[in-house]
Protein backbone atom coordinates (compact mmCIF):
# COMPACT_ATOMS: atom_id res chain seq x y z
CA UNK A 1 0.00 0.00 0.00
CA UNK A 2 1.57 3.25 -1.14
CA UNK A 3 0.98 6.55 0.63
CA UNK A 4 2.48 9.89 -0.33
CA UNK A 5 2.83 12.44 2.47
CA UNK A 6 3.14 16.14 1.68
CA UNK A 7 3.95 18.69 4.36
CA UNK A 8 2.99 22.32 3.65
CA UNK A 9 4.60 25.02 5.78
CA UNK A 10 4.39 28.79 5.83
CA UNK A 11 2.95 31.69 7.73
CA UNK A 12 -0.61 32.93 7.84
CA UNK A 13 -1.79 34.53 4.62
CA UNK A 14 0.60 32.73 2.27
CA UNK A 15 -1.95 30.31 0.83
CA UNK A 16 -1.12 27.11 2.70
CA UNK A 17 -4.76 26.18 3.16
CA UNK A 18 -5.63 26.73 -0.51
CA UNK A 19 -2.61 24.64 -1.42
CA UNK A 20 -3.79 21.76 0.78
CA UNK A 21 -7.24 21.99 -0.82
CA UNK A 22 -5.68 21.77 -4.30
CA UNK A 23 -3.61 18.72 -3.33
CA UNK A 24 -6.65 17.08 -1.73
CA UNK A 25 -8.68 17.72 -4.87
CA UNK A 26 -5.88 16.23 -6.98
CA UNK A 27 -5.84 13.08 -4.86
CA UNK A 28 -9.60 12.67 -5.20
CA UNK A 29 -9.37 13.24 -8.97
CA UNK A 30 -6.75 10.48 -9.11
CA UNK A 31 -9.11 8.15 -7.24
CA UNK A 32 -7.03 8.11 -4.07
CA UNK A 33 -8.00 8.22 -0.45
CA UNK A 34 -6.84 11.50 1.10
CA UNK A 35 -6.61 12.97 4.58
CA UNK A 36 -5.75 16.58 5.38
CA UNK A 37 -4.86 18.05 8.76
CA UNK A 38 -4.18 21.71 9.47
CA UNK A 39 -2.13 23.00 12.39
CA UNK A 40 -2.45 26.74 12.92
CA UNK A 41 -0.32 28.95 15.07
CA UNK A 42 -1.23 32.61 15.11
CA UNK A 43 -2.05 32.24 11.43
CA UNK A 44 -4.07 35.43 11.11
CA UNK A 45 -1.16 37.39 12.55
CA UNK A 46 1.56 35.90 10.37
CA UNK A 47 2.26 32.92 12.63
CA UNK A 48 3.17 29.39 11.60
CA UNK A 49 0.79 27.30 9.54
CA UNK A 50 1.55 23.62 8.95
CA UNK A 51 -0.68 21.39 6.87
CA UNK A 52 -0.39 17.65 6.32
CA UNK A 53 -1.75 16.03 3.15
CA UNK A 54 -1.57 12.25 2.92
CA UNK A 55 -2.84 10.45 -0.16
CA UNK A 56 -2.81 6.86 -1.34
CA UNK A 57 -4.74 3.61 -1.57
CA UNK A 58 -5.96 3.76 2.02
CA UNK A 59 -4.95 6.52 4.44
CA UNK A 60 -5.70 5.85 8.10
CA UNK A 61 -4.39 9.10 9.60
CA UNK A 62 -3.74 12.64 8.37
CA UNK A 63 -0.77 13.11 10.69
CA UNK A 64 2.80 13.01 9.36
CA UNK A 65 5.20 11.72 11.98
CA UNK A 66 8.89 12.55 12.28
CA UNK A 67 10.74 11.19 9.27
CA UNK A 68 7.49 10.52 7.39
CA UNK A 69 7.11 13.30 4.78
CA UNK A 70 7.94 12.50 1.17
CA UNK A 71 7.65 16.15 0.11
CA UNK A 72 7.60 19.53 1.78
CA UNK A 73 6.20 22.59 0.08
CA UNK A 74 7.37 25.57 2.12
CA UNK A 75 6.41 29.18 1.54
CA UNK A 76 9.00 30.57 3.96
CA UNK A 77 12.61 29.64 4.76
CA UNK A 78 12.53 29.47 8.58
CA UNK A 79 9.27 27.50 8.54
CA UNK A 80 10.97 24.86 6.37
CA UNK A 81 13.85 24.62 8.82
CA UNK A 82 11.44 24.24 11.75
CA UNK A 83 9.80 21.23 10.09
CA UNK A 84 12.73 19.51 8.36
CA UNK A 85 12.73 16.75 11.03
CA UNK A 86 9.45 15.52 9.53
CA UNK A 87 11.15 14.73 6.20
CA UNK A 88 12.21 11.29 5.03
CA UNK A 89 15.92 11.03 4.25
CA UNK A 90 15.11 10.69 0.53
CA UNK A 91 12.39 13.37 0.66
CA UNK A 92 12.30 16.53 -1.40
CA UNK A 93 11.64 20.12 -0.35
CA UNK A 94 10.29 22.82 -2.66
CA UNK A 95 11.21 26.04 -0.87
CA UNK A 96 10.20 29.59 -1.59
CA UNK A 97 13.26 31.68 -0.69
CA UNK A 98 11.15 34.36 0.98
CA UNK A 99 12.10 35.38 4.51
CA UNK A 100 9.39 36.68 6.84
CA UNK A 101 10.68 37.79 10.21
CA UNK A 102 8.90 36.15 13.15
CA UNK A 103 8.03 38.28 16.18
CA UNK A 104 11.25 37.54 18.15
CA UNK A 105 13.27 38.86 15.20
CA UNK A 106 11.01 41.88 14.74
CA UNK A 107 11.40 42.93 18.38
CA UNK A 108 15.16 42.32 18.29
CA UNK A 109 15.57 39.44 20.76
CA UNK A 110 16.69 36.95 18.08
CA UNK A 111 18.31 37.03 14.65
CA UNK A 112 16.96 35.38 11.54
CA UNK A 113 19.25 32.38 10.81
CA UNK A 114 21.70 33.08 7.98
CA UNK A 115 22.50 29.49 6.99
CA UNK A 116 19.06 28.00 6.38
CA UNK A 117 19.78 26.95 2.79
CA UNK A 118 22.92 25.08 3.80
CA UNK A 119 21.19 23.39 6.75
CA UNK A 120 18.34 22.16 4.58
CA UNK A 121 20.58 21.01 1.71
CA UNK A 122 22.68 18.99 4.16
CA UNK A 123 19.60 17.05 5.29
CA UNK A 124 17.40 16.57 2.23
CA UNK A 125 17.18 17.37 -1.49
CA UNK A 126 15.97 20.98 -1.71
CA UNK A 127 14.72 23.02 -4.66
CA UNK A 128 14.96 26.77 -4.11
CA UNK A 129 12.32 28.90 -5.85
CA UNK A 130 12.02 32.68 -5.90
CA UNK A 131 8.25 32.42 -6.26
CA UNK A 132 7.61 35.95 -5.00
CA UNK A 133 9.61 37.46 -7.88
CA UNK A 134 7.73 35.29 -10.37
CA UNK A 135 4.40 36.26 -8.79
CA UNK A 136 5.35 39.94 -8.88
CA UNK A 137 6.08 39.57 -12.62
CA UNK A 138 2.48 38.33 -12.95
CA UNK A 139 1.27 41.39 -11.06
CA UNK A 140 0.11 39.81 -7.80
CA UNK A 141 1.97 38.20 -4.88
CA UNK A 142 -1.04 35.97 -4.24
CA UNK A 143 0.12 33.68 -7.06
CA UNK A 144 3.11 32.45 -5.01
CA UNK A 145 1.26 29.33 -3.89
CA UNK A 146 0.20 28.34 -7.41
CA UNK A 147 3.76 28.85 -8.67
CA UNK A 148 4.99 26.60 -5.88
CA UNK A 149 2.35 23.97 -6.70
CA UNK A 150 3.55 24.03 -10.31
CA UNK A 151 7.12 23.36 -9.19
CA UNK A 152 5.95 20.58 -6.86
CA UNK A 153 4.00 19.02 -9.76
CA UNK A 154 7.12 18.98 -11.92
CA UNK A 155 8.98 17.09 -9.17
CA UNK A 156 6.20 14.71 -8.07
CA UNK A 157 5.16 13.96 -11.64
CA UNK A 158 1.84 12.57 -12.74
CA UNK A 159 -0.71 13.85 -15.21
CA UNK A 160 -0.12 17.60 -15.55
CA UNK A 161 -3.68 18.19 -16.75
CA UNK A 162 -5.08 16.65 -13.55
CA UNK A 163 -2.91 19.07 -11.53
CA UNK A 164 -4.25 21.97 -13.61
CA UNK A 165 -7.85 20.77 -13.23
CA UNK A 166 -7.37 20.68 -9.46
CA UNK A 167 -6.14 24.28 -9.49
CA UNK A 168 -9.13 25.30 -11.62
CA UNK A 169 -11.57 23.67 -9.19
CA UNK A 170 -10.12 25.41 -6.12
CA UNK A 171 -9.28 28.98 -7.11
CA UNK A 172 -11.86 31.76 -7.59
CA UNK A 173 -13.36 31.69 -11.09
CA UNK A 174 -12.17 35.23 -11.87
CA UNK A 175 -8.52 34.23 -11.30
CA UNK A 176 -8.41 30.83 -13.02
CA UNK A 177 -6.51 32.07 -16.08
CA UNK A 178 -3.79 33.83 -14.03
CA UNK A 179 -3.48 30.87 -11.67
CA UNK A 180 -2.95 28.48 -14.58
CA UNK A 181 -0.28 30.83 -15.94
CA UNK A 182 1.34 30.87 -12.47
CA UNK A 183 1.20 27.06 -12.30
CA UNK A 184 2.88 26.81 -15.71
CA UNK A 185 5.62 29.25 -14.69
CA UNK A 186 6.32 27.20 -11.57
CA UNK A 187 6.20 23.93 -13.49
CA UNK A 188 8.80 25.21 -15.97
CA UNK A 189 11.24 26.64 -13.38
SVG drawing of the C-alpha trace seen along z (x, -y; Angstrom):
<svg xmlns="http://www.w3.org/2000/svg" viewBox="-16 -45 41 47">
<polyline fill="none" stroke="black" stroke-width="0.4" points="0.0,0.0 1.6,-3.3 1.0,-6.5 2.5,-9.9 2.8,-12.4 3.1,-16.1 3.9,-18.7 3.0,-22.3 4.6,-25.0 4.4,-28.8 2.9,-31.7 -0.6,-32.9 -1.8,-34.5 0.6,-32.7 -1.9,-30.3 -1.1,-27.1 -4.8,-26.2 -5.6,-26.7 -2.6,-24.6 -3.8,-21.8 -7.2,-22.0 -5.7,-21.8 -3.6,-18.7 -6.6,-17.1 -8.7,-17.7 -5.9,-16.2 -5.8,-13.1 -9.6,-12.7 -9.4,-13.2 -6.8,-10.5 -9.1,-8.1 -7.0,-8.1 -8.0,-8.2 -6.8,-11.5 -6.6,-13.0 -5.8,-16.6 -4.9,-18.0 -4.2,-21.7 -2.1,-23.0 -2.5,-26.7 -0.3,-28.9 -1.2,-32.6 -2.0,-32.2 -4.1,-35.4 -1.2,-37.4 1.6,-35.9 2.3,-32.9 3.2,-29.4 0.8,-27.3 1.5,-23.6 -0.7,-21.4 -0.4,-17.6 -1.7,-16.0 -1.6,-12.3 -2.8,-10.4 -2.8,-6.9 -4.7,-3.6 -6.0,-3.8 -5.0,-6.5 -5.7,-5.9 -4.4,-9.1 -3.7,-12.6 -0.8,-13.1 2.8,-13.0 5.2,-11.7 8.9,-12.6 10.7,-11.2 7.5,-10.5 7.1,-13.3 7.9,-12.5 7.6,-16.2 7.6,-19.5 6.2,-22.6 7.4,-25.6 6.4,-29.2 9.0,-30.6 12.6,-29.6 12.5,-29.5 9.3,-27.5 11.0,-24.9 13.9,-24.6 11.4,-24.2 9.8,-21.2 12.7,-19.5 12.7,-16.8 9.4,-15.5 11.2,-14.7 12.2,-11.3 15.9,-11.0 15.1,-10.7 12.4,-13.4 12.3,-16.5 11.6,-20.1 10.3,-22.8 11.2,-26.0 10.2,-29.6 13.3,-31.7 11.1,-34.4 12.1,-35.4 9.4,-36.7 10.7,-37.8 8.9,-36.1 8.0,-38.3 11.3,-37.5 13.3,-38.9 11.0,-41.9 11.4,-42.9 15.2,-42.3 15.6,-39.4 16.7,-36.9 18.3,-37.0 17.0,-35.4 19.2,-32.4 21.7,-33.1 22.5,-29.5 19.1,-28.0 19.8,-26.9 22.9,-25.1 21.2,-23.4 18.3,-22.2 20.6,-21.0 22.7,-19.0 19.6,-17.1 17.4,-16.6 17.2,-17.4 16.0,-21.0 14.7,-23.0 15.0,-26.8 12.3,-28.9 12.0,-32.7 8.2,-32.4 7.6,-35.9 9.6,-37.5 7.7,-35.3 4.4,-36.3 5.4,-39.9 6.1,-39.6 2.5,-38.3 1.3,-41.4 0.1,-39.8 2.0,-38.2 -1.0,-36.0 0.1,-33.7 3.1,-32.4 1.3,-29.3 0.2,-28.3 3.8,-28.9 5.0,-26.6 2.3,-24.0 3.5,-24.0 7.1,-23.4 6.0,-20.6 4.0,-19.0 7.1,-19.0 9.0,-17.1 6.2,-14.7 5.2,-14.0 1.8,-12.6 -0.7,-13.8 -0.1,-17.6 -3.7,-18.2 -5.1,-16.7 -2.9,-19.1 -4.2,-22.0 -7.8,-20.8 -7.4,-20.7 -6.1,-24.3 -9.1,-25.3 -11.6,-23.7 -10.1,-25.4 -9.3,-29.0 -11.9,-31.8 -13.4,-31.7 -12.2,-35.2 -8.5,-34.2 -8.4,-30.8 -6.5,-32.1 -3.8,-33.8 -3.5,-30.9 -3.0,-28.5 -0.3,-30.8 1.3,-30.9 1.2,-27.1 2.9,-26.8 5.6,-29.3 6.3,-27.2 6.2,-23.9 8.8,-25.2 11.2,-26.6"/>
</svg>
